[in-house]
Every structure is written in C-alpha cells, then in structure tokens.
Amino acid sequence: MGELEMVVDILTLFPEMFAGPFDASIIKRAREKGLVEINLINIRDFSWNKHRTVDDTPYGGGVGMVMAAGPLFEAMDWIRTRRGDPGRIILLCPAGRLFNQEVAAELAREKHLVLICGHYEGIDERVAEHLVTDEISIGDYVLTGGELPAMVVVDAVCRLIPGVLGESASAQEESFADGLLEYPHYTRPREYRGYRVPEVLLSGHHEKIRLWRRRQSLLRTLASRPDLLARASLTEEDRKILTSVLEELKS
Ligand SMILES: CN1CCN(C(=O)c2nonc2N)CC1
C-alpha cells in the first residue's frame, strides 16, 4: 500500500452516480494503492427531518426549490470532527473559477478536499458566503447538478498525485507540464487501410523523434490553441522551431 496522499470527501444527493468512474481504471487503482481515499457523503443524512428533506422554497418567491444551507453546514461539522479542517471546500457551480490544468495542479497539492455537488435551482447563498473556500466551474454550460463536474475535478487532480499514473506516464506528464497540446500518437500496424505511420517514428532515431514530436506539439498548439502557446514555457529550441514553421507558412 502507498502512503495516503489525498482524501476527497464528496457531498452529494446521488452517491450512486459515482460508482462507475471511481471504481474503474486510474481512480480505482489509486484507491486500491491507498494513495487516494474518496468518501461519498449523502447530504440527505444531514437533513433536519425524517423525510430527509434538503431543499425548500425560495424566499422572495419564484420557481423551483433551493438547496438548504443546514444539511451542508452539518455535513461539514461532521467532516471536521472526523478529520479536521479540509484544505479546500469546493462548490461546483457555473459562476466558479474555470477549471483547467493549472487549477488541477493547485488542488493536487492539498491533502484534503471537500467537493459540494449542488442541485435544484441553486444553493442557499450562505453556503457560498460562509462555508466554501473555492467555487469552481468546469465550463460555460449548465448541468443538472454538481456530480459530473466533481468527477472531472477528481479525475484531473488524482492523476497528478505522485504514484497514481506510474513512472512512465508521469514522466510523459512532465513533458506536457509546459501547457502544449500533445503530439500525435501511433501504434501497430505500420499501415492501416493505406494510412501510414510517419516514417520518422519508425526510424529508431530518438533525437529526430523527439524533435518531430516537439514540433508537432508546437504546430498543433499554434493551430488549435494559440492562447495556450502564449502562456506556455517555451525553450530556445521551441522558439527556433516556431520561427522555422512560421517562415515555412510564409513561403
Ligand atoms: C446547481 N448546479 C447547477 C449546475 N452546475 C453546473 O452547471 C456546473 N458546475 O460546475 N461547472 C458547471 N458548469 C452545478 C451546480
């Protein structure tokens, strides 16, 4: 068993939604290795009545129901008594900070995360104002709840935890830590329906292959995500490659 690197407590009304993604592949292996502990906590267990109610009608009128603050505050009290203060208490919501690799890396440095998955028309504002430390959005679209965003965050964060990906993949991760898009990947056969693998990848010339891959990453990033290129940590070699690419485009 590895050393426990991170505990993630997820407050949700639908713990059953997490069964698939967290019981397969990388997240499953990280849990089995003891690197990550993921606890699904049903918000209804902290309801104020025997009907396990967790929502109520909105003050000021309007359609729909609002998720009440009480059960969430009570659940946080319970978490604190069992494990102390979490590093982050994250509310998944469209208004939050846009989640990206940089945010994932920041969260991966924490030892204990709490993710709050909302539902209904929204959550009583006192949760955002007085309970959470961070609000995070996975993108500018409205989902039915916070569960899918929580899965995205857990997946992206857990894969950055030392030991989760294993040596080779984590080494590759380093090569993309500079924010460029990945180079194209190929595997057998060498030719499939007339589509051939680039010759350089069959050459066994490691330096040429490294250069080809780096050039492909730069080209792809320039073409598809120039915004990433502007923020990427480029080497002098990268700049030379980009200069030659731009000169080729001009000719
Ligand atoms: C109450 N519930 C509304 C829908 N929701 C999101 O659309 C969302 N969360 O994180 N990124 C997003 N986009 C989560 C919270």
The ligand as a Gaussian input file, in Angstrom:
#p B3LYP/6-31G(d) Opt

LIG

0 1
 C      -26.646000      23.553000      -9.003000
 N      -25.796000      23.076000     -10.102000
 C      -26.121000      23.722000     -11.336000
 C      -25.355000      23.184000     -12.493000
 N      -23.915000      23.102000     -12.244000
 C      -23.063000      23.378000     -13.284000
 O      -23.523000      23.622000     -14.411000
 C      -21.594000      23.400000     -13.111000
 N      -20.906000      23.072000     -12.016000
 O      -19.606000      23.225000     -12.295000
 N      -19.436000      23.634000     -13.563000
 C      -20.662000      23.766000     -14.105000
 N      -20.900000      24.185000     -15.376000
 C      -23.508000      22.645000     -10.907000
 C      -24.385000      23.132000      -9.790000

